[in-house]
């Protein structure tokens, strides 16, 4: 298995179904891995791997929707495509509300599955880039001194140097020096850039 | 033709009349002989009770006419042989009262006897009619019962529709998906023939599996007269495990079997026995659905009960049955479910009884209920 390439993880208790899906994905050049249950998938520690998840709703043991919740609680954001031979509307809406990419009733058209998988993989890579960016920003932010962080927090609110100096009880010149340090350490090109970074860091902390 | 028939009828009537009168005559003679003997050898006072006997017997066997004839004969015999002056039909005043009393008693005896006989005959006729009616109704009932069993089977299949649909959709999904994959392998450049061939083989397997599921379900719906055949109970149980898998998963019930290997085959109706096991399994699942949080487990066991019986048990850890309900659950129309008709267990019991087995329920020591039934293993030579 090529770990640099994204994978589609198929979790279905019916071997013939998961093998068929894996066969189809392989035939269109996608990398697939199959699991008989949610626990098997967790045991293989693939939850953080690159890719998306095709998950049967009616799994023995930990069920599809429960598993979605478990992953969410654990902060694992792998996109999920649900498949089911039972599908009813309450189940579908619950899964979609919880952030599923798609909910497909078996037997599903090939196009729907592949479209959903491509969307899932795209979303995963976007999210991954975002996370990498946030991680990089957080690393930069960690370089700032406590005073510099204070200055940055006030700068992004739109205060001018004089106001900041007044607020922190320091001279305007000192504020200017701190401000230049912040822009340098955060690798920000402009004030707008810095504001965006600050938002991302805060959002990243929240997540 | 008609005249002939009337003649034959009247001839028959005359014949029966002669027979009746003859009968009365014989009874009276039979009474007369011991009477004469008694009068001659023991005491001279005539005890005429035997004549009442003769009258009653004649009325009983010959009807009112024969009874009256016996009365007349008895009067003549009594008057001639026992009332002085003897050997004469002359009657004096004193003897007249005596004779009159005898006549009244004889008439009453004749009337009582013949009417008793008549009412008894009427009773017998009614009873015969009733018996015929019962036989008729019983056969109608048996037919209805068979139809009811089929309907209840269809009802339980109705509850299982989702599960059945699931069992068919799974292989169909695999089949359709493999079909697409097969086309992809073929349209690759260069075409991957080895992969395409493997995929085509899988398609065949998937199709075969869907077919098997369907024919198994069809067998349960079939409207056929019960037919007993040699069958393996373990096989019956395993087929149902497949059928109920999706349903039990939907309701968060885990199912497992503990089957005794190489269980002797039993002679029985596959559809009917499958219905019983299906019923008991679905009851078990139903008994557990209302419970929250606890693990729900349905266990199906089979064992060799004795040298000539096998046993099957279905255990749940559900709400359980109270002692007074355990007695009632097999009654028709008794149900604890809001959506049941209460026929399942009653039909199941009658099916098991028609297989000469027994079905009963008991409390499971660790909570829940065990339903068990036995089916006799018939000796090989009874396989006709």
Interface residues (C-beta under 8 A of the other chain):
Chain A: X14 X16 X17 X19 X20 X21 X23 X24 X26 X27 X28 X58 X59 X60 X63 X83 X85 X86 X106 X107 X108 X110 X113
Chain B: X162 X165 X166 X169 X170 X171 X172 X173 X174 X175 X176 X177 X178 X180 X181 X184 X185 X188 X192 X195 X199 X202 X205 X206 X209 X246 X249 X250 X252 X254
